[in-house]
């Protein structure tokens, strides 16, 4: 139901780009669209739904999404006055009233379908409600910061085991409607590393969700607990919250100054688009109507740069360049930086629940393109804050590795060491992890599984790689992982957090002296 609510939360119906839509000489101040709102209570198996209604929004690329959220909150409050509660959503689409009515009828048929011809999945209740009157004059500036309430869960159906982080509140940038999604994705990665993996649930699809109020978040977690606890199911609550520095709030970098001429003998100017990008989380991907999380989310478009001239808008998702896929948002700066200034490129862009192509001519700056959460594709003039997409050779990495059982206490953990021979790349981390698992299997073949052929999964933003072996008949599932940090202090603090209070963990010597 989490995913269903996310899917119907928003569908963009804005004409965002002159490259995609014909612009009339005098565009109206507002545009009209049709929608309906719903609140779904998975615990009581009820759905409250409004009729289809017409509403107005500002065609600025963000207001329609904001209107979606505001109307959903308004409808949720109305349902609450009737004693209802649950996941709120308003659906938006490009179609007319008839098409939205058909969509509503289709969802109603799905939600009220009878199992084995007898029991209905949900009870559908029509609510006579329409949103309050709205006009552009009533649009107030969003606060610089708002409070959102997050919770995280990881469930492995095979292990019949769930671990959940209790509700915690965090500050979110109120000016961007996608910031909460970005933060939830970042928290999910940290939760996977610090909670799910140590509990043997790295494969349990760990993720974090957010709600507007504590009551909504507490109910959502309560309903999830109700589904995944009980007879022969283990549900563990943990009091966990992410580190403040891991909150991936996408911040707008300063607009770069105008390009300057390169000095004689300098490297050729690299191409730039002039946008800030962020991660497309699984939840946001579903909300945008995408089949999976991929690409780079456009967070901000810099004035006077190529992306603005081509009509790229915030909340577009760049899926590829010249038919070369952008799998992660950090891929985009690297791909653009390889192209010389002046190169014409075709971007594959996800917009309005479908893929489009936009032609862009790259501008140039005689500086390296960098990639990190919230950085611009066009390099910032503040070079001291830049972090290169791939660490340069020779950068020391402070690492520690571990192996542990999934369904019982016990494991091995190395101490922190400085990996002087590593270039800090994903391939180097995977090689080190493979060497450690092979060594432990060789030392204790009856205890530790052979991990050969198991492809580790890595998150280089967190400096973490892990691999697992599912349980064999008569054996146990096991997980192995490696953490690397840029300073010994960070690595030691990370090591202490993971080994503290675990007397069953054996500290082993690694790397083995040659």
Secondary structure as a PSIPRED ss2 file (coil, helix, strand):
# PSIPRED VFORMAT (PSIPRED V4.0)

   1 X C   1.000  0.000  0.000
   2 X H   0.000  1.000  0.000
   3 X H   0.000  1.000  0.000
   4 X H   0.000  1.000  0.000
   5 X H   0.000  1.000  0.000
   6 X H   0.000  1.000  0.000
   7 X H   0.000  1.000  0.000
   8 X H   0.000  1.000  0.000
   9 X H   0.000  1.000  0.000
  10 X C   1.000  0.000  0.000
  11 X C   1.000  0.000  0.000
  12 X C   1.000  0.000  0.000
  13 X C   1.000  0.000  0.000
  14 X C   1.000  0.000  0.000
  15 X C   1.000  0.000  0.000
  16 X C   1.000  0.000  0.000
  17 X C   1.000  0.000  0.000
  18 X C   1.000  0.000  0.000
  19 X C   1.000  0.000  0.000
  20 X C   1.000  0.000  0.000
  21 X C   1.000  0.000  0.000
  22 X C   1.000  0.000  0.000
  23 X C   1.000  0.000  0.000
  24 X C   1.000  0.000  0.000
  25 X C   1.000  0.000  0.000
  26 X C   1.000  0.000  0.000
  27 X C   1.000  0.000  0.000
  28 X C   1.000  0.000  0.000
  29 X C   1.000  0.000  0.000
  30 X E   0.000  0.000  1.000
  31 X E   0.000  0.000  1.000
  32 X E   0.000  0.000  1.000
  33 X E   0.000  0.000  1.000
  34 X E   0.000  0.000  1.000
  35 X E   0.000  0.000  1.000
  36 X E   0.000  0.000  1.000
  37 X E   0.000  0.000  1.000
  38 X E   0.000  0.000  1.000
  39 X E   0.000  0.000  1.000
  40 X E   0.000  0.000  1.000
  41 X E   0.000  0.000  1.000
  42 X C   1.000  0.000  0.000
  43 X C   1.000  0.000  0.000
  44 X C   1.000  0.000  0.000
  45 X C   1.000  0.000  0.000
  46 X E   0.000  0.000  1.000
  47 X E   0.000  0.000  1.000
  48 X E   0.000  0.000  1.000
  49 X E   0.000  0.000  1.000
  50 X E   0.000  0.000  1.000
  51 X C   1.000  0.000  0.000
  52 X C   1.000  0.000  0.000
  53 X E   0.000  0.000  1.000
  54 X E   0.000  0.000  1.000
  55 X E   0.000  0.000  1.000
  56 X E   0.000  0.000  1.000
  57 X E   0.000  0.000  1.000
  58 X E   0.000  0.000  1.000
  59 X C   1.000  0.000  0.000
  60 X C   1.000  0.000  0.000
  61 X C   1.000  0.000  0.000
  62 X C   1.000  0.000  0.000
  63 X H   0.000  1.000  0.000
  64 X H   0.000  1.000  0.000
  65 X H   0.000  1.000  0.000
  66 X H   0.000  1.000  0.000
  67 X H   0.000  1.000  0.000
  68 X H   0.000  1.000  0.000
  69 X H   0.000  1.000  0.000
  70 X H   0.000  1.000  0.000
  71 X H   0.000  1.000  0.000
  72 X H   0.000  1.000  0.000
  73 X H   0.000  1.000  0.000
  74 X H   0.000  1.000  0.000
  75 X H   0.000  1.000  0.000
  76 X H   0.000  1.000  0.000
  77 X H   0.000  1.000  0.000
  78 X H   0.000  1.000  0.000
  79 X H   0.000  1.000  0.000
  80 X H   0.000  1.000  0.000
  81 X H   0.000  1.000  0.000
  82 X C   1.000  0.000  0.000
  83 X C   1.000  0.000  0.000
  84 X C   1.000  0.000  0.000
  85 X C   1.000  0.000  0.000
  86 X C   1.000  0.000  0.000
  87 X E   0.000  0.000  1.000
  88 X E   0.000  0.000  1.000
  89 X E   0.000  0.000  1.000
  90 X E   0.000  0.000  1.000
  91 X E   0.000  0.000  1.000
  92 X E   0.000  0.000  1.000
  93 X C   1.000  0.000  0.000
  94 X C   1.000  0.000  0.000
  95 X C   1.000  0.000  0.000
  96 X C   1.000  0.000  0.000
  97 X H   0.000  1.000  0.000
  98 X H   0.000  1.000  0.000
  99 X H   0.000  1.000  0.000
 100 X H   0.000  1.000  0.000
 101 X H   0.000  1.000  0.000
 102 X H   0.000  1.000  0.000
 103 X H   0.000  1.000  0.000
 104 X H   0.000  1.000  0.000
 105 X H   0.000  1.000  0.000
 106 X H   0.000  1.000  0.000
 107 X H   0.000  1.000  0.000
 108 X H   0.000  1.000  0.000
 109 X H   0.000  1.000  0.000
 110 X H   0.000  1.000  0.000
 111 X H   0.000  1.000  0.000
 112 X C   1.000  0.000  0.000
 113 X C   1.000  0.000  0.000
 114 X E   0.000  0.000  1.000
 115 X E   0.000  0.000  1.000
 116 X C   1.000  0.000  0.000
 117 X C   1.000  0.000  0.000
 118 X C   1.000  0.000  0.000
 119 X E   0.000  0.000  1.000
 120 X E   0.000  0.000  1.000
 121 X C   1.000  0.000  0.000
 122 X C   1.000  0.000  0.000
 123 X E   0.000  0.000  1.000
 124 X E   0.000  0.000  1.000
 125 X E   0.000  0.000  1.000
 126 X E   0.000  0.000  1.000
 127 X E   0.000  0.000  1.000
 128 X C   1.000  0.000  0.000
 129 X C   1.000  0.000  0.000
 130 X C   1.000  0.000  0.000
 131 X C   1.000  0.000  0.000
 132 X C   1.000  0.000  0.000
 133 X C   1.000  0.000  0.000
 134 X C   1.000  0.000  0.000
 135 X C   1.000  0.000  0.000
 136 X H   0.000  1.000  0.000
 137 X H   0.000  1.000  0.000
 138 X H   0.000  1.000  0.000
 139 X C   1.000  0.000  0.000
 140 X C   1.000  0.000  0.000
 141 X C   1.000  0.000  0.000
 142 X C   1.000  0.000  0.000
 143 X C   1.000  0.000  0.000
 144 X C   1.000  0.000  0.000
 145 X E   0.000  0.000  1.000
 146 X E   0.000  0.000  1.000
 147 X E   0.000  0.000  1.000
 148 X E   0.000  0.000  1.000
 149 X E   0.000  0.000  1.000
 150 X E   0.000  0.000  1.000
 151 X E   0.000  0.000  1.000
 152 X E   0.000  0.000  1.000
 153 X E   0.000  0.000  1.000
 154 X E   0.000  0.000  1.000
 155 X E   0.000  0.000  1.000
 156 X E   0.000  0.000  1.000
 157 X C   1.000  0.000  0.000
 158 X C   1.000  0.000  0.000
 159 X C   1.000  0.000  0.000
 160 X C   1.000  0.000  0.000
 161 X E   0.000  0.000  1.000
 162 X E   0.000  0.000  1.000
 163 X E   0.000  0.000  1.000
 164 X E   0.000  0.000  1.000
 165 X E   0.000  0.000  1.000
 166 X E   0.000  0.000  1.000
 167 X E   0.000  0.000  1.000
 168 X E   0.000  0.000  1.000
 169 X E   0.000  0.000  1.000
 170 X E   0.000  0.000  1.000
 171 X E   0.000  0.000  1.000
 172 X E   0.000  0.000  1.000
 173 X E   0.000  0.000  1.000
 174 X C   1.000  0.000  0.000
 175 X C   1.000  0.000  0.000
 176 X C   1.000  0.000  0.000
 177 X C   1.000  0.000  0.000
 178 X C   1.000  0.000  0.000
 179 X H   0.000  1.000  0.000
 180 X H   0.000  1.000  0.000
 181 X H   0.000  1.000  0.000
 182 X H   0.000  1.000  0.000
 183 X H   0.000  1.000  0.000
 184 X H   0.000  1.000  0.000
 185 X H   0.000  1.000  0.000
 186 X H   0.000  1.000  0.000
 187 X H   0.000  1.000  0.000
 188 X H   0.000  1.000  0.000
 189 X H   0.000  1.000  0.000
 190 X H   0.000  1.000  0.000
 191 X H   0.000  1.000  0.000
 192 X H   0.000  1.000  0.000
 193 X H   0.000  1.000  0.000
 194 X H   0.000  1.000  0.000
 195 X H   0.000  1.000  0.000
 196 X H   0.000  1.000  0.000
 197 X C   1.000  0.000  0.000
 198 X C   1.000  0.000  0.000
 199 X C   1.000  0.000  0.000
 200 X C   1.000  0.000  0.000
 201 X C   1.000  0.000  0.000
 202 X C   1.000  0.000  0.000
 203 X C   1.000  0.000  0.000
 204 X C   1.000  0.000  0.000
 205 X C   1.000  0.000  0.000
 206 X C   1.000  0.000  0.000
 207 X E   0.000  0.000  1.000
 208 X E   0.000  0.000  1.000
 209 X E   0.000  0.000  1.000
 210 X E   0.000  0.000  1.000
 211 X E   0.000  0.000  1.000
 212 X C   1.000  0.000  0.000
 213 X C   1.000  0.000  0.000
 214 X H   0.000  1.000  0.000
 215 X H   0.000  1.000  0.000
 216 X H   0.000  1.000  0.000
 217 X H   0.000  1.000  0.000
 218 X H   0.000  1.000  0.000
 219 X H   0.000  1.000  0.000
 220 X H   0.000  1.000  0.000
 221 X H   0.000  1.000  0.000
 222 X H   0.000  1.000  0.000
 223 X H   0.000  1.000  0.000
 224 X H   0.000  1.000  0.000
 225 X H   0.000  1.000  0.000
 226 X H   0.000  1.000  0.000
 227 X H   0.000  1.000  0.000
 228 X C   1.000  0.000  0.000
 229 X C   1.000  0.000  0.000
 230 X E   0.000  0.000  1.000
 231 X C   1.000  0.000  0.000
 232 X C   1.000  0.000  0.000
 233 X E   0.000  0.000  1.000
 234 X E   0.000  0.000  1.000
 235 X E   0.000  0.000  1.000
 236 X E   0.000  0.000  1.000
 237 X E   0.000  0.000  1.000
 238 X E   0.000  0.000  1.000
 239 X C   1.000  0.000  0.000
 240 X C   1.000  0.000  0.000
 241 X C   1.000  0.000  0.000
 242 X C   1.000  0.000  0.000
 243 X C   1.000  0.000  0.000
 244 X H   0.000  1.000  0.000
 245 X H   0.000  1.000  0.000
 246 X H   0.000  1.000  0.000
 247 X C   1.000  0.000  0.000
 248 X C   1.000  0.000  0.000
 249 X C   1.000  0.000  0.000
 250 X C   1.000  0.000  0.000
 251 X C   1.000  0.000  0.000
 252 X C   1.000  0.000  0.000
 253 X C   1.000  0.000  0.000
 254 X C   1.000  0.000  0.000
 255 X C   1.000  0.000  0.000
 256 X C   1.000  0.000  0.000
 257 X C   1.000  0.000  0.000
 258 X C   1.000  0.000  0.000
 259 X C   1.000  0.000  0.000
 260 X C   1.000  0.000  0.000
 261 X C   1.000  0.000  0.000
 262 X C   1.000  0.000  0.000
 263 X C   1.000  0.000  0.000
 264 X C   1.000  0.000  0.000
 265 X C   1.000  0.000  0.000
 266 X C   1.000  0.000  0.000
 267 X C   1.000  0.000  0.000
 268 X C   1.000  0.000  0.000
 269 X C   1.000  0.000  0.000
 270 X E   0.000  0.000  1.000
 271 X E   0.000  0.000  1.000
 272 X E   0.000  0.000  1.000
 273 X C   1.000  0.000  0.000
 274 X C   1.000  0.000  0.000
 275 X E   0.000  0.000  1.000
 276 X E   0.000  0.000  1.000
 277 X E   0.000  0.000  1.000
 278 X E   0.000  0.000  1.000
 279 X E   0.000  0.000  1.000
 280 X C   1.000  0.000  0.000
 281 X C   1.000  0.000  0.000
 282 X H   0.000  1.000  0.000
 283 X H   0.000  1.000  0.000
 284 X H   0.000  1.000  0.000
 285 X H   0.000  1.000  0.000
 286 X H   0.000  1.000  0.000
 287 X H   0.000  1.000  0.000
 288 X C   1.000  0.000  0.000
 289 X C   1.000  0.000  0.000
 290 X C   1.000  0.000  0.000
 291 X C   1.000  0.000  0.000
 292 X C   1.000  0.000  0.000
 293 X C   1.000  0.000  0.000
 294 X C   1.000  0.000  0.000
 295 X C   1.000  0.000  0.000
 296 X E   0.000  0.000  1.000
 297 X E   0.000  0.000  1.000
 298 X E   0.000  0.000  1.000
 299 X E   0.000  0.000  1.000
 300 X E   0.000  0.000  1.000
 301 X E   0.000  0.000  1.000
 302 X C   1.000  0.000  0.000
 303 X C   1.000  0.000  0.000
 304 X C   1.000  0.000  0.000
 305 X C   1.000  0.000  0.000
 306 X H   0.000  1.000  0.000
 307 X H   0.000  1.000  0.000
 308 X H   0.000  1.000  0.000
 309 X H   0.000  1.000  0.000
 310 X H   0.000  1.000  0.000
 311 X C   1.000  0.000  0.000
 312 X C   1.000  0.000  0.000
 313 X C   1.000  0.000  0.000
 314 X C   1.000  0.000  0.000
 315 X C   1.000  0.000  0.000
 316 X C   1.000  0.000  0.000
 317 X E   0.000  0.000  1.000
 318 X E   0.000  0.000  1.000
 319 X E   0.000  0.000  1.000
 320 X E   0.000  0.000  1.000
 321 X E   0.000  0.000  1.000
 322 X C   1.000  0.000  0.000
 323 X C   1.000  0.000  0.000
 324 X E   0.000  0.000  1.000
 325 X E   0.000  0.000  1.000
 326 X C   1.000  0.000  0.000
 327 X C   1.000  0.000  0.000
 328 X C   1.000  0.000  0.000
 329 X H   0.000  1.000  0.000
 330 X H   0.000  1.000  0.000
 331 X H   0.000  1.000  0.000
 332 X H   0.000  1.000  0.000
 333 X H   0.000  1.000  0.000
 334 X H   0.000  1.000  0.000
 335 X H   0.000  1.000  0.000
 336 X H   0.000  1.000  0.000
 337 X H   0.000  1.000  0.000
 338 X C   1.000  0.000  0.000
 339 X C   1.000  0.000  0.000
 340 X E   0.000  0.000  1.000
 341 X C   1.000  0.000  0.000
 342 X C   1.000  0.000  0.000
 343 X C   1.000  0.000  0.000
 344 X E   0.000  0.000  1.000
 345 X E   0.000  0.000  1.000
 346 X E   0.000  0.000  1.000
 347 X E   0.000  0.000  1.000
 348 X E   0.000  0.000  1.000
 349 X E   0.000  0.000  1.000
 350 X E   0.000  0.000  1.000
 351 X E   0.000  0.000  1.000
 352 X C   1.000  0.000  0.000
 353 X C   1.000  0.000  0.000
 354 X E   0.000  0.000  1.000
 355 X E   0.000  0.000  1.000
 356 X E   0.000  0.000  1.000
 357 X E   0.000  0.000  1.000
 358 X E   0.000  0.000  1.000
 359 X E   0.000  0.000  1.000
 360 X E   0.000  0.000  1.000
 361 X E   0.000  0.000  1.000
 362 X C   1.000  0.000  0.000
 363 X E   0.000  0.000  1.000
 364 X E   0.000  0.000  1.000
 365 X E   0.000  0.000  1.000
 366 X C   1.000  0.000  0.000
 367 X C   1.000  0.000  0.000
 368 X C   1.000  0.000  0.000
 369 X C   1.000  0.000  0.000
 370 X C   1.000  0.000  0.000
 371 X C   1.000  0.000  0.000
 372 X C   1.000  0.000  0.000
 373 X C   1.000  0.000  0.000
 374 X C   1.000  0.000  0.000
 375 X C   1.000  0.000  0.000
 376 X E   0.000  0.000  1.000
 377 X C   1.000  0.000  0.000
 378 X C   1.000  0.000  0.000
 379 X C   1.000  0.000  0.000
 380 X C   1.000  0.000  0.000
 381 X C   1.000  0.000  0.000
 382 X C   1.000  0.000  0.000
 383 X H   0.000  1.000  0.000
 384 X H   0.000  1.000  0.000
 385 X H   0.000  1.000  0.000
 386 X C   1.000  0.000  0.000
 387 X C   1.000  0.000  0.000
 388 X C   1.000  0.000  0.000
 389 X C   1.000  0.000  0.000
 390 X C   1.000  0.000  0.000
 391 X C   1.000  0.000  0.000
 392 X C   1.000  0.000  0.000
 393 X C   1.000  0.000  0.000
 394 X C   1.000  0.000  0.000
 395 X C   1.000  0.000  0.000
 396 X C   1.000  0.000  0.000
 397 X E   0.000  0.000  1.000
 398 X E   0.000  0.000  1.000
 399 X E   0.000  0.000  1.000
 400 X E   0.000  0.000  1.000
 401 X E   0.000  0.000  1.000
 402 X E   0.000  0.000  1.000
 403 X E   0.000  0.000  1.000
 404 X E   0.000  0.000  1.000
 405 X E   0.000  0.000  1.000
 406 X C   1.000  0.000  0.000
 407 X C   1.000  0.000  0.000
 408 X C   1.000  0.000  0.000
 409 X C   1.000  0.000  0.000
 410 X C   1.000  0.000  0.000
 411 X E   0.000  0.000  1.000
 412 X E   0.000  0.000  1.000
 413 X E   0.000  0.000  1.000
 414 X E   0.000  0.000  1.000
 415 X C   1.000  0.000  0.000
 416 X C   1.000  0.000  0.000
 417 X E   0.000  0.000  1.000
 418 X E   0.000  0.000  1.000
 419 X E   0.000  0.000  1.000
 420 X C   1.000  0.000  0.000
 421 X C   1.000  0.000  0.000
 422 X C   1.000  0.000  0.000
 423 X C   1.000  0.000  0.000
 424 X C   1.000  0.000  0.000
 425 X C   1.000  0.000  0.000
 426 X H   0.000  1.000  0.000
 427 X H   0.000  1.000  0.000
 428 X H   0.000  1.000  0.000
 429 X H   0.000  1.000  0.000
 430 X H   0.000  1.000  0.000
 431 X H   0.000  1.000  0.000
 432 X H   0.000  1.000  0.000
 433 X H   0.000  1.000  0.000
 434 X H   0.000  1.000  0.000
 435 X H   0.000  1.000  0.000
 436 X H   0.000  1.000  0.000
 437 X H   0.000  1.000  0.000
 438 X H   0.000  1.000  0.000
 439 X H   0.000  1.000  0.000
 440 X H   0.000  1.000  0.000
 441 X H   0.000  1.000  0.000
 442 X H   0.000  1.000  0.000
 443 X H   0.000  1.000  0.000
 444 X C   1.000  0.000  0.000
 445 X C   1.000  0.000  0.000
 446 X C   1.000  0.000  0.000
 447 X C   1.000  0.000  0.000
 448 X C   1.000  0.000  0.000
 449 X C   1.000  0.000  0.000
 450 X C   1.000  0.000  0.000
 451 X C   1.000  0.000  0.000
 452 X C   1.000  0.000  0.000
 453 X C   1.000  0.000  0.000
 454 X C   1.000  0.000  0.000
 455 X C   1.000  0.000  0.000
 456 X C   1.000  0.000  0.000
 457 X E   0.000  0.000  1.000
 458 X E   0.000  0.000  1.000
 459 X E   0.000  0.000  1.000
 460 X C   1.000  0.000  0.000
 461 X C   1.000  0.000  0.000
 462 X C   1.000  0.000  0.000
 463 X C   1.000  0.000  0.000
 464 X E   0.000  0.000  1.000
 465 X E   0.000  0.000  1.000
 466 X E   0.000  0.000  1.000
 467 X E   0.000  0.000  1.000
 468 X E   0.000  0.000  1.000
 469 X E   0.000  0.000  1.000
 470 X C   1.000  0.000  0.000
 471 X C   1.000  0.000  0.000
 472 X C   1.000  0.000  0.000
 473 X C   1.000  0.000  0.000
 474 X C   1.000  0.000  0.000
 475 X C   1.000  0.000  0.000
 476 X C   1.000  0.000  0.000
 477 X C   1.000  0.000  0.000
 478 X E   0.000  0.000  1.000
 479 X E   0.000  0.000  1.000
 480 X E   0.000  0.000  1.000
 481 X E   0.000  0.000  1.000
 482 X E   0.000  0.000  1.000
 483 X E   0.000  0.000  1.000
 484 X E   0.000  0.000  1.000
 485 X E   0.000  0.000  1.000
 486 X C   1.000  0.000  0.000
 487 X C   1.000  0.000  0.000
 488 X H   0.000  1.000  0.000
 489 X H   0.000  1.000  0.000
 490 X H   0.000  1.000  0.000
 491 X H   0.000  1.000  0.000
 492 X H   0.000  1.000  0.000
 493 X H   0.000  1.000  0.000
 494 X H   0.000  1.000  0.000
 495 X H   0.000  1.000  0.000
 496 X H   0.000  1.000  0.000
 497 X H   0.000  1.000  0.000
 498 X H   0.000  1.000  0.000
 499 X H   0.000  1.000  0.000
 500 X C   1.000  0.000  0.000
 501 X C   1.000  0.000  0.000
 502 X C   1.000  0.000  0.000
 503 X C   1.000  0.000  0.000
 504 X C   1.000  0.000  0.000
 505 X E   0.000  0.000  1.000
 506 X E   0.000  0.000  1.000
 507 X E   0.000  0.000  1.000
 508 X E   0.000  0.000  1.000
 509 X C   1.000  0.000  0.000
 510 X C   1.000  0.000  0.000
 511 X C   1.000  0.000  0.000
 512 X C   1.000  0.000  0.000
 513 X C   1.000  0.000  0.000
 514 X C   1.000  0.000  0.000
